[in-house]
């Protein structure tokens, strides 16, 4: 009998605690904080900049910082746990987060901000829209502005801070863009091959021509036929440089290089980084990309 009472008491205490947590607070963040969850690394960097230093606002990345692009991502229970605490979920959108439908059906009250909203999307030869907007600096700026407007709409009390942070960040990105345009305007080689479909926006911005892509289907190794096709295109167009990505195995690129004489360089689509990412991680990675491009295309 005594035991039963104790169990009942524990259950009651739990229920009371649960009630107390939700009372007087619109979201689910701890201690009344506004909890912003981001889908993956670049969204985390952008949102962290916009929400930087604002009291009571927390930014948490749902996926591990080494996850990379979320083309084939499957939600794990820990992700749902993170999302349950979220007031706002910042995603890239444009079809990148394949798990999204499942999330939205399970968490109907979650405010979702889509960074890609309203942005003109590039399409591949099959008419499929390309979601890698953030890889061009102009795209990153547009996404930062979209996230900013979304955060202001969801959390108007912090409008001034979001806006001030955002303007400061956009200024830095504009300077970066200017600097890269200046540095790349005289390069000799414009034809390149990239690893996956991450670079069309970047190439568009800086006047590069992506002749072929090594990994046609995101997340899967190219087939022997696809490899042969890429090798044929590279030989025909006399492409001199292949860009792999640090997030993927260089094996396919190495085999292509061996059969074409093209040189391999590493270009980073800013989809991974350290756990404690610095606010200027995007700019720093792009500066590294710039160095590589100048070396590869001079
Ligand atoms: Zn991708």
py3Dmol code that shows the C-alpha trace and the ligand (Angstrom):
import py3Dmol

protein = """\
ATOM      1  CA  UNK A   1       0.000   0.000   0.000  1.00  0.00           C
ATOM      2  CA  UNK A   2       2.750   2.362   1.024  1.00  0.00           C
ATOM      3  CA  UNK A   3       4.601   1.610  -2.202  1.00  0.00           C
ATOM      4  CA  UNK A   4       1.541   2.364  -4.316  1.00  0.00           C
ATOM      5  CA  UNK A   5       1.140   5.760  -2.668  1.00  0.00           C
ATOM      6  CA  UNK A   6       4.747   6.582  -3.341  1.00  0.00           C
ATOM      7  CA  UNK A   7       4.310   5.701  -7.007  1.00  0.00           C
ATOM      8  CA  UNK A   8       1.186   7.821  -7.234  1.00  0.00           C
ATOM      9  CA  UNK A   9       3.006  10.691  -5.610  1.00  0.00           C
ATOM     10  CA  UNK A  10       5.826  10.471  -8.102  1.00  0.00           C
ATOM     11  CA  UNK A  11       3.377  10.479 -11.006  1.00  0.00           C
ATOM     12  CA  UNK A  12       1.559  13.486  -9.556  1.00  0.00           C
ATOM     13  CA  UNK A  13       4.798  15.342  -9.004  1.00  0.00           C
ATOM     14  CA  UNK A  14       5.715  14.683 -12.621  1.00  0.00           C
ATOM     15  CA  UNK A  15       2.386  15.963 -13.876  1.00  0.00           C
ATOM     16  CA  UNK A  16       2.655  19.088 -11.757  1.00  0.00           C
ATOM     17  CA  UNK A  17       6.177  19.743 -12.962  1.00  0.00           C
ATOM     18  CA  UNK A  18       5.035  19.323 -16.537  1.00  0.00           C
ATOM     19  CA  UNK A  19       2.169  21.795 -16.013  1.00  0.00           C
ATOM     20  CA  UNK A  20       4.464  24.318 -14.348  1.00  0.00           C
ATOM     21  CA  UNK A  21       6.872  24.201 -17.263  1.00  0.00           C
ATOM     22  CA  UNK A  22       4.263  25.133 -19.813  1.00  0.00           C
ATOM     23  CA  UNK A  23       2.455  27.786 -17.797  1.00  0.00           C
ATOM     24  CA  UNK A  24       2.852  31.362 -18.965  1.00  0.00           C
ATOM     25  CA  UNK A  25       5.284  30.559 -21.750  1.00  0.00           C
ATOM     26  CA  UNK A  26       4.493  30.287 -25.406  1.00  0.00           C
ATOM     27  CA  UNK A  27       7.378  28.027 -26.343  1.00  0.00           C
ATOM     28  CA  UNK A  28       9.099  25.039 -24.834  1.00  0.00           C
ATOM     29  CA  UNK A  29      12.600  26.356 -24.243  1.00  0.00           C
ATOM     30  CA  UNK A  30      13.998  25.980 -20.762  1.00  0.00           C
ATOM     31  CA  UNK A  31      13.602  28.850 -18.278  1.00  0.00           C
ATOM     32  CA  UNK A  32      11.399  30.783 -20.697  1.00  0.00           C
ATOM     33  CA  UNK A  33      14.211  31.166 -23.224  1.00  0.00           C
ATOM     34  CA  UNK A  34      13.347  31.412 -26.889  1.00  0.00           C
ATOM     35  CA  UNK A  35      14.833  28.257 -28.289  1.00  0.00           C
ATOM     36  CA  UNK A  36      15.799  28.406 -31.965  1.00  0.00           C
ATOM     37  CA  UNK A  37      16.790  25.107 -33.537  1.00  0.00           C
ATOM     38  CA  UNK A  38      18.560  25.005 -36.907  1.00  0.00           C
ATOM     39  CA  UNK A  39      18.576  22.081 -39.309  1.00  0.00           C
ATOM     40  CA  UNK A  40      22.257  21.971 -40.235  1.00  0.00           C
ATOM     41  CA  UNK A  41      25.592  23.764 -40.111  1.00  0.00           C
ATOM     42  CA  UNK A  42      25.193  26.763 -42.475  1.00  0.00           C
ATOM     43  CA  UNK A  43      21.764  27.594 -41.031  1.00  0.00           C
ATOM     44  CA  UNK A  44      23.328  27.349 -37.566  1.00  0.00           C
ATOM     45  CA  UNK A  45      26.107  29.800 -38.470  1.00  0.00           C
ATOM     46  CA  UNK A  46      23.722  32.322 -40.063  1.00  0.00           C
ATOM     47  CA  UNK A  47      21.186  32.149 -37.248  1.00  0.00           C
ATOM     48  CA  UNK A  48      23.875  32.330 -34.558  1.00  0.00           C
ATOM     49  CA  UNK A  49      25.063  35.590 -36.090  1.00  0.00           C
ATOM     50  CA  UNK A  50      21.562  37.070 -36.236  1.00  0.00           C
ATOM     51  CA  UNK A  51      20.713  36.007 -32.676  1.00  0.00           C
ATOM     52  CA  UNK A  52      24.140  36.705 -31.221  1.00  0.00           C
ATOM     53  CA  UNK A  53      24.263  38.164 -27.718  1.00  0.00           C
ATOM     54  CA  UNK A  54      20.494  38.440 -27.270  1.00  0.00           C
ATOM     55  CA  UNK A  55      19.495  37.611 -23.736  1.00  0.00           C
ATOM     56  CA  UNK A  56      17.011  34.757 -23.468  1.00  0.00           C
ATOM     57  CA  UNK A  57      17.538  33.554 -27.037  1.00  0.00           C
ATOM     58  CA  UNK A  58      19.342  30.268 -27.614  1.00  0.00           C
ATOM     59  CA  UNK A  59      20.432  28.743 -30.917  1.00  0.00           C
ATOM     60  CA  UNK A  60      20.960  24.987 -31.098  1.00  0.00           C
ATOM     61  CA  UNK A  61      21.885  22.938 -34.152  1.00  0.00           C
ATOM     62  CA  UNK A  62      19.772  19.806 -34.522  1.00  0.00           C
ATOM     63  CA  UNK A  63      22.338  17.757 -36.433  1.00  0.00           C
ATOM     64  CA  UNK A  64      25.970  17.125 -35.565  1.00  0.00           C
ATOM     65  CA  UNK A  65      28.240  19.759 -37.168  1.00  0.00           C
ATOM     66  CA  UNK A  66      29.930  17.081 -39.289  1.00  0.00           C
ATOM     67  CA  UNK A  67      26.684  15.825 -40.829  1.00  0.00           C
ATOM     68  CA  UNK A  68      26.970  17.798 -44.059  1.00  0.00           C
ATOM     69  CA  UNK A  69      24.149  18.241 -46.566  1.00  0.00           C
ATOM     70  CA  UNK A  70      20.850  16.732 -45.458  1.00  0.00           C
ATOM     71  CA  UNK A  71      19.798  15.236 -48.805  1.00  0.00           C
ATOM     72  CA  UNK A  72      19.277  11.728 -47.446  1.00  0.00           C
ATOM     73  CA  UNK A  73      19.072  12.557 -43.779  1.00  0.00           C
ATOM     74  CA  UNK A  74      16.857  10.400 -41.577  1.00  0.00           C
ATOM     75  CA  UNK A  75      15.618  11.906 -38.336  1.00  0.00           C
ATOM     76  CA  UNK A  76      16.835  10.123 -35.198  1.00  0.00           C
ATOM     77  CA  UNK A  77      14.929  10.156 -31.882  1.00  0.00           C
ATOM     78  CA  UNK A  78      17.396  12.670 -30.415  1.00  0.00           C
ATOM     79  CA  UNK A  79      16.481  15.129 -33.195  1.00  0.00           C
ATOM     80  CA  UNK A  80      12.811  14.913 -32.330  1.00  0.00           C
ATOM     81  CA  UNK A  81      13.686  15.518 -28.683  1.00  0.00           C
ATOM     82  CA  UNK A  82      15.591  18.656 -29.675  1.00  0.00           C
ATOM     83  CA  UNK A  83      12.731  19.805 -31.869  1.00  0.00           C
ATOM     84  CA  UNK A  84      10.160  19.256 -29.140  1.00  0.00           C
ATOM     85  CA  UNK A  85      11.946  21.953 -27.112  1.00  0.00           C
ATOM     86  CA  UNK A  86      12.119  24.330 -30.067  1.00  0.00           C
ATOM     87  CA  UNK A  87      10.074  27.496 -30.448  1.00  0.00           C
ATOM     88  CA  UNK A  88      11.455  28.166 -33.920  1.00  0.00           C
ATOM     89  CA  UNK A  89      13.007  25.821 -36.469  1.00  0.00           C
ATOM     90  CA  UNK A  90      15.272  27.378 -39.107  1.00  0.00           C
ATOM     91  CA  UNK A  91      15.750  25.282 -42.230  1.00  0.00           C
ATOM     92  CA  UNK A  92      17.249  25.918 -45.648  1.00  0.00           C
ATOM     93  CA  UNK A  93      14.185  24.627 -47.488  1.00  0.00           C
ATOM     94  CA  UNK A  94      14.024  24.302 -51.281  1.00  0.00           C
ATOM     95  CA  UNK A  95      13.820  20.542 -50.796  1.00  0.00           C
ATOM     96  CA  UNK A  96      17.115  20.110 -48.951  1.00  0.00           C
ATOM     97  CA  UNK A  97      15.645  18.772 -45.706  1.00  0.00           C
ATOM     98  CA  UNK A  98      14.132  15.537 -46.916  1.00  0.00           C
ATOM     99  CA  UNK A  99      12.774  14.690 -43.464  1.00  0.00           C
ATOM    100  CA  UNK A 100      10.725  17.855 -43.197  1.00  0.00           C
ATOM    101  CA  UNK A 101       7.310  16.443 -43.962  1.00  0.00           C
ATOM    102  CA  UNK A 102       7.612  13.967 -41.126  1.00  0.00           C
ATOM    103  CA  UNK A 103       8.635  16.708 -38.681  1.00  0.00           C
ATOM    104  CA  UNK A 104       5.819  19.034 -39.618  1.00  0.00           C
ATOM    105  CA  UNK A 105       3.195  16.354 -39.184  1.00  0.00           C
ATOM    106  CA  UNK A 106       4.543  15.469 -35.737  1.00  0.00           C
ATOM    107  CA  UNK A 107       5.026  19.034 -34.483  1.00  0.00           C
ATOM    108  CA  UNK A 108       2.165  21.092 -35.899  1.00  0.00           C
ATOM    109  CA  UNK A 109       2.789  24.046 -33.532  1.00  0.00           C
ATOM    110  CA  UNK A 110       6.424  24.551 -34.487  1.00  0.00           C
ATOM    111  CA  UNK A 111       7.232  27.842 -36.256  1.00  0.00           C
ATOM    112  CA  UNK A 112       9.351  26.972 -39.294  1.00  0.00           C
ATOM    113  CA  UNK A 113      11.496  29.598 -41.021  1.00  0.00           C
ATOM    114  CA  UNK A 114      12.573  28.696 -44.524  1.00  0.00           C
ATOM    115  CA  UNK A 115      15.759  30.538 -45.500  1.00  0.00           C
ATOM    116  CA  UNK A 116      15.193  29.800 -49.200  1.00  0.00           C
ATOM    117  CA  UNK A 117      11.742  31.353 -49.281  1.00  0.00           C
ATOM    118  CA  UNK A 118      11.099  33.530 -52.310  1.00  0.00           C
ATOM    119  CA  UNK A 119      14.596  33.022 -53.758  1.00  0.00           C
ATOM    120  CA  UNK A 120      14.834  32.155 -57.466  1.00  0.00           C
ATOM    121  CA  UNK A 121      16.194  28.620 -57.613  1.00  0.00           C
ATOM    122  CA  UNK A 122      18.584  27.311 -60.237  1.00  0.00           C
ATOM    123  CA  UNK A 123      17.487  24.102 -61.929  1.00  0.00           C
ATOM    124  CA  UNK A 124      19.576  21.230 -63.254  1.00  0.00           C
ATOM    125  CA  UNK A 125      19.150  19.719 -66.712  1.00  0.00           C
ATOM    126  CA  UNK A 126      16.325  17.513 -65.412  1.00  0.00           C
ATOM    127  CA  UNK A 127      14.443  20.537 -64.129  1.00  0.00           C
ATOM    128  CA  UNK A 128      15.211  19.704 -60.515  1.00  0.00           C
ATOM    129  CA  UNK A 129      15.627  22.707 -58.242  1.00  0.00           C
ATOM    130  CA  UNK A 130      18.991  23.160 -56.576  1.00  0.00           C
ATOM    131  CA  UNK A 131      18.822  23.932 -52.836  1.00  0.00           C
ATOM    132  CA  UNK A 132      22.502  24.958 -52.268  1.00  0.00           C
ATOM    133  CA  UNK A 133      21.769  28.697 -52.201  1.00  0.00           C
ATOM    134  CA  UNK A 134      24.106  29.518 -49.292  1.00  0.00           C
ATOM    135  CA  UNK A 135      27.192  28.458 -51.262  1.00  0.00           C
ATOM    136  CA  UNK A 136      27.122  31.767 -53.163  1.00  0.00           C
ATOM    137  CA  UNK A 137      27.687  34.843 -51.043  1.00  0.00           C
ATOM    138  CA  UNK A 138      24.676  36.592 -52.586  1.00  0.00           C
ATOM    139  CA  UNK A 139      22.573  33.559 -51.719  1.00  0.00           C
ATOM    140  CA  UNK A 140      23.909  33.554 -48.174  1.00  0.00           C
ATOM    141  CA  UNK A 141      22.972  37.231 -47.827  1.00  0.00           C
ATOM    142  CA  UNK A 142      19.453  36.561 -49.098  1.00  0.00           C
ATOM    143  CA  UNK A 143      19.060  33.655 -46.704  1.00  0.00           C
ATOM    144  CA  UNK A 144      20.335  35.718 -43.771  1.00  0.00           C
ATOM    145  CA  UNK A 145      17.772  38.402 -44.598  1.00  0.00           C
ATOM    146  CA  UNK A 146      14.977  35.823 -44.817  1.00  0.00           C
ATOM    147  CA  UNK A 147      15.940  34.238 -41.507  1.00  0.00           C
ATOM    148  CA  UNK A 148      16.065  37.704 -39.929  1.00  0.00           C
ATOM    149  CA  UNK A 149      12.535  38.569 -41.079  1.00  0.00           C
ATOM    150  CA  UNK A 150      11.302  35.176 -39.897  1.00  0.00           C
ATOM    151  CA  UNK A 151      12.842  35.605 -36.447  1.00  0.00           C
ATOM    152  CA  UNK A 152      11.374  39.095 -36.115  1.00  0.00           C
ATOM    153  CA  UNK A 153       7.917  37.801 -37.025  1.00  0.00           C
ATOM    154  CA  UNK A 154       8.197  34.929 -34.532  1.00  0.00           C
ATOM    155  CA  UNK A 155       9.869  36.898 -31.730  1.00  0.00           C
ATOM    156  CA  UNK A 156       8.994  40.596 -32.238  1.00  0.00           C
ATOM    157  CA  UNK A 157      10.216  41.557 -28.753  1.00  0.00           C
ATOM    158  CA  UNK A 158      13.796  41.195 -29.996  1.00  0.00           C
ATOM    159  CA  UNK A 159      13.293  42.887 -33.359  1.00  0.00           C
ATOM    160  CA  UNK A 160      15.901  45.632 -32.841  1.00  0.00           C
ATOM    161  CA  UNK A 161      18.623  43.205 -31.807  1.00  0.00           C
ATOM    162  CA  UNK A 162      17.947  40.776 -34.655  1.00  0.00           C
ATOM    163  CA  UNK A 163      17.988  43.642 -37.137  1.00  0.00           C
ATOM    164  CA  UNK A 164      21.166  45.214 -35.797  1.00  0.00           C
ATOM    165  CA  UNK A 165      23.041  41.895 -35.761  1.00  0.00           C
ATOM    166  CA  UNK A 166      21.773  41.018 -39.202  1.00  0.00           C
ATOM    167  CA  UNK A 167      22.818  44.323 -40.758  1.00  0.00           C
ATOM    168  CA  UNK A 168      26.285  43.991 -39.280  1.00  0.00           C
ATOM    169  CA  UNK A 169      26.592  40.433 -40.608  1.00  0.00           C
ATOM    170  CA  UNK A 170      25.299  41.298 -44.068  1.00  0.00           C
ATOM    171  CA  UNK A 171      27.869  44.106 -44.263  1.00  0.00           C
ATOM    172  CA  UNK A 172      30.643  41.572 -43.623  1.00  0.00           C
ATOM    173  CA  UNK A 173      29.245  39.211 -46.245  1.00  0.00           C
ATOM    174  CA  UNK A 174      28.985  42.044 -48.786  1.00  0.00           C
ATOM    175  CA  UNK A 175      32.644  42.899 -48.151  1.00  0.00           C
ATOM    176  CA  UNK A 176      33.576  39.243 -48.614  1.00  0.00           C
ATOM    177  CA  UNK A 177      31.694  39.100 -51.913  1.00  0.00           C
ATOM    178  CA  UNK A 178      33.407  42.249 -53.152  1.00  0.00           C
ATOM    179  CA  UNK A 179      36.798  40.902 -52.170  1.00  0.00           C
ATOM    180  CA  UNK A 180      36.193  37.565 -53.938  1.00  0.00           C
ATOM    181  CA  UNK A 181      34.916  39.229 -57.119  1.00  0.00           C
ATOM    182  CA  UNK A 182      38.001  41.397 -57.180  1.00  0.00           C
ATOM    183  CA  UNK A 183      40.344  38.432 -56.623  1.00  0.00           C
ATOM    184  CA  UNK A 184      38.676  36.175 -59.210  1.00  0.00           C
ATOM    185  CA  UNK A 185      38.110  38.624 -62.035  1.00  0.00           C
ATOM    186  CA  UNK A 186      41.338  37.806 -63.889  1.00  0.00           C
ATOM    187  CA  UNK A 187      41.482  34.014 -63.546  1.00  0.00           C
ATOM    188  CA  UNK A 188      42.367  32.177 -66.756  1.00  0.00           C
ATOM    189  CA  UNK A 189      40.463  28.923 -66.326  1.00  0.00           C
ATOM    190  CA  UNK A 190      36.693  29.030 -65.925  1.00  0.00           C
ATOM    191  CA  UNK A 191      35.718  25.410 -66.688  1.00  0.00           C
ATOM    192  CA  UNK A 192      35.566  23.246 -63.594  1.00  0.00           C
ATOM    193  CA  UNK A 193      34.248  19.888 -62.387  1.00  0.00           C
ATOM    194  CA  UNK A 194      32.791  19.695 -58.890  1.00  0.00           C
ATOM    195  CA  UNK A 195      31.974  16.808 -56.620  1.00  0.00           C
ATOM    196  CA  UNK A 196      28.242  17.137 -55.984  1.00  0.00           C
ATOM    197  CA  UNK A 197      25.608  19.667 -57.046  1.00  0.00           C
ATOM    198  CA  UNK A 198      26.660  22.145 -54.354  1.00  0.00           C
ATOM    199  CA  UNK A 199      28.299  24.815 -56.490  1.00  0.00           C
ATOM    200  CA  UNK A 200      25.955  26.104 -59.241  1.00  0.00           C
ATOM    201  CA  UNK A 201      25.073  29.287 -57.275  1.00  0.00           C
ATOM    202  CA  UNK A 202      28.717  29.878 -56.456  1.00  0.00           C
ATOM    203  CA  UNK A 203      29.767  29.301 -60.086  1.00  0.00           C
ATOM    204  CA  UNK A 204      27.002  31.611 -61.280  1.00  0.00           C
ATOM    205  CA  UNK A 205      28.179  34.340 -58.944  1.00  0.00           C
ATOM    206  CA  UNK A 206      31.827  34.184 -59.945  1.00  0.00           C
ATOM    207  CA  UNK A 207      31.507  33.373 -63.645  1.00  0.00           C
ATOM    208  CA  UNK A 208      32.685  29.760 -63.452  1.00  0.00           C
ATOM    209  CA  UNK A 209      31.378  27.030 -65.709  1.00  0.00           C
ATOM    210  CA  UNK A 210      30.605  23.643 -64.131  1.00  0.00           C
ATOM    211  CA  UNK A 211      31.274  21.215 -66.961  1.00  0.00           C
ATOM    212  CA  UNK A 212      30.384  18.085 -65.024  1.00  0.00           C
ATOM    213  CA  UNK A 213      29.576  16.823 -61.546  1.00  0.00           C
ATOM    214  CA  UNK A 214      31.244  13.670 -60.220  1.00  0.00           C
ATOM    215  CA  UNK A 215      28.470  12.521 -57.913  1.00  0.00           C
ATOM    216  CA  UNK A 216      25.206  12.877 -59.826  1.00  0.00           C
ATOM    217  CA  UNK A 217      22.968  11.421 -57.135  1.00  0.00           C
ATOM    218  CA  UNK A 218      23.594  13.163 -53.796  1.00  0.00           C
ATOM    219  CA  UNK A 219      24.817  10.735 -51.165  1.00  0.00           C
ATOM    220  CA  UNK A 220      25.658   7.838 -53.475  1.00  0.00           C
ATOM    221  CA  UNK A 221      28.941   6.900 -55.154  1.00  0.00           C
ATOM    222  CA  UNK A 222      28.900   7.403 -58.916  1.00  0.00           C
ATOM    223  CA  UNK A 223      28.320   4.248 -60.947  1.00  0.00           C
ATOM    224  CA  UNK A 224      30.974   2.940 -63.350  1.00  0.00           C
ATOM    225  CA  UNK A 225      28.909   4.326 -66.229  1.00  0.00           C
ATOM    226  CA  UNK A 226      28.641   7.764 -64.638  1.00  0.00           C
ATOM    227  CA  UNK A 227      32.383   7.807 -63.959  1.00  0.00           C
ATOM    228  CA  UNK A 228      33.127   6.919 -67.574  1.00  0.00           C
ATOM    229  CA  UNK A 229      30.772   9.663 -68.730  1.00  0.00           C
ATOM    230  CA  UNK A 230      32.468  12.239 -66.489  1.00  0.00           C
ATOM    231  CA  UNK A 231      35.887  11.167 -67.788  1.00  0.00           C
ATOM    232  CA  UNK A 232      34.672  11.538 -71.372  1.00  0.00           C
ATOM    233  CA  UNK A 233      33.308  15.047 -70.700  1.00  0.00           C
ATOM    234  CA  UNK A 234      36.507  16.131 -68.948  1.00  0.00           C
ATOM    235  CA  UNK A 235      38.670  14.871 -71.798  1.00  0.00           C
ATOM    236  CA  UNK A 236      36.443  16.470 -74.440  1.00  0.00           C
ATOM    237  CA  UNK A 237      36.317  19.843 -72.717  1.00  0.00           C
ATOM    238  CA  UNK A 238      39.946  19.573 -71.594  1.00  0.00           C
ATOM    239  CA  UNK A 239      39.045  20.448 -68.031  1.00  0.00           C
ATOM    240  CA  UNK A 240      42.163  20.912 -65.925  1.00  0.00           C
ATOM    241  CA  UNK A 241      40.760  20.999 -62.395  1.00  0.00           C
ATOM    242  CA  UNK A 242      38.513  18.823 -60.263  1.00  0.00           C
ATOM    243  CA  UNK A 243      37.095  20.108 -57.016  1.00  0.00           C
ATOM    244  CA  UNK A 244      36.323  17.575 -54.347  1.00  0.00           C
ATOM    245  CA  UNK A 245      34.653  18.398 -51.048  1.00  0.00           C
ATOM    246  CA  UNK A 246      36.113  17.723 -47.595  1.00  0.00           C
ATOM    247  CA  UNK A 247      32.835  16.018 -46.637  1.00  0.00           C
ATOM    248  CA  UNK A 248      33.222  13.193 -49.171  1.00  0.00           C
ATOM    249  CA  UNK A 249      35.717  10.476 -50.019  1.00  0.00           C
ATOM    250  CA  UNK A 250      38.081  11.620 -52.781  1.00  0.00           C
ATOM    251  CA  UNK A 251      38.190   8.134 -54.326  1.00  0.00           C
ATOM    252  CA  UNK A 252      36.045   8.831 -57.386  1.00  0.00           C
ATOM    253  CA  UNK A 253      37.878  12.090 -58.053  1.00  0.00           C
ATOM    254  CA  UNK A 254      41.240  10.341 -57.760  1.00  0.00           C
ATOM    255  CA  UNK A 255      40.255   7.745 -60.291  1.00  0.00           C
ATOM    256  CA  UNK A 256      38.997  10.459 -62.664  1.00  0.00           C
ATOM    257  CA  UNK A 257      42.184  12.472 -62.165  1.00  0.00           C
ATOM    258  CA  UNK A 258      44.300   9.419 -62.937  1.00  0.00           C
ATOM    259  CA  UNK A 259      42.516   8.958 -66.254  1.00  0.00           C
ATOM    260  CA  UNK A 260      42.306  12.593 -67.344  1.00  0.00           C
ATOM    261  CA  UNK A 261      45.347  14.324 -65.901  1.00  0.00           C
ATOM    262  CA  UNK A 262      43.109  16.881 -64.200  1.00  0.00           C
ATOM    263  CA  UNK A 263      44.367  18.135 -60.846  1.00  0.00           C
ATOM    264  CA  UNK A 264      42.363  17.748 -57.628  1.00  0.00           C
ATOM    265  CA  UNK A 265      41.605  20.625 -55.272  1.00  0.00           C
ATOM    266  CA  UNK A 266      39.303  20.812 -52.285  1.00  0.00           C
ATOM    267  CA  UNK A 267      36.425  23.272 -52.247  1.00  0.00           C
ATOM    268  CA  UNK A 268      34.224  23.499 -49.159  1.00  0.00           C
ATOM    269  CA  UNK A 269      30.476  24.161 -49.565  1.00  0.00           C
ATOM    270  CA  UNK A 270      30.383  25.248 -45.894  1.00  0.00           C
ATOM    271  CA  UNK A 271      28.211  22.394 -44.708  1.00  0.00           C
ATOM    272  CA  UNK A 272      30.411  21.171 -41.847  1.00  0.00           C
ATOM    273  CA  UNK A 273      32.525  22.704 -39.107  1.00  0.00           C
ATOM    274  CA  UNK A 274      33.652  22.380 -35.518  1.00  0.00           C
ATOM    275  CA  UNK A 275      31.151  21.845 -32.698  1.00  0.00           C
ATOM    276  CA  UNK A 276      31.850  25.267 -31.200  1.00  0.00           C
ATOM    277  CA  UNK A 277      31.718  27.130 -34.485  1.00  0.00           C
ATOM    278  CA  UNK A 278      32.937  30.730 -34.519  1.00  0.00           C
ATOM    279  CA  UNK A 279      30.551  33.346 -35.849  1.00  0.00           C
ATOM    280  CA  UNK A 280      32.880  34.117 -38.760  1.00  0.00           C
ATOM    281  CA  UNK A 281      33.138  30.458 -39.860  1.00  0.00           C
ATOM    282  CA  UNK A 282      31.352  31.113 -43.147  1.00  0.00           C
ATOM    283  CA  UNK A 283      33.657  33.981 -44.128  1.00  0.00           C
ATOM    284  CA  UNK A 284      36.746  32.029 -43.096  1.00  0.00           C
ATOM    285  CA  UNK A 285      35.784  28.961 -45.137  1.00  0.00           C
ATOM    286  CA  UNK A 286      35.049  31.147 -48.169  1.00  0.00           C
ATOM    287  CA  UNK A 287      38.457  32.849 -47.807  1.00  0.00           C
ATOM    288  CA  UNK A 288      40.011  29.377 -47.865  1.00  0.00           C
ATOM    289  CA  UNK A 289      37.956  28.529 -50.966  1.00  0.00           C
ATOM    290  CA  UNK A 290      39.183  31.727 -52.581  1.00  0.00           C
ATOM    291  CA  UNK A 291      42.821  30.764 -51.990  1.00  0.00           C
ATOM    292  CA  UNK A 292      42.188  27.339 -53.509  1.00  0.00           C
ATOM    293  CA  UNK A 293      40.400  28.813 -56.527  1.00  0.00           C
ATOM    294  CA  UNK A 294      43.179  31.282 -57.240  1.00  0.00           C
ATOM    295  CA  UNK A 295      45.757  28.511 -56.984  1.00  0.00           C
ATOM    296  CA  UNK A 296      43.711  26.168 -59.189  1.00  0.00           C
ATOM    297  CA  UNK A 297      42.458  28.593 -61.845  1.00  0.00           C
ATOM    298  CA  UNK A 298      45.241  31.187 -62.199  1.00  0.00           C
TER     299      UNK A 298
END
"""
ligand_1 = """\
1
ZN
Zn 24.299 19.057 -51.030
"""
view = py3Dmol.view(width=600, height=400)
view.addModel(protein, "pdb")
view.setStyle({"model": 0}, {"cartoon": {"style": "trace"}})
view.addModel(ligand_1, "xyz")
view.setStyle({"model": 1}, {"stick": {}})
view.zoomTo()
view.show()
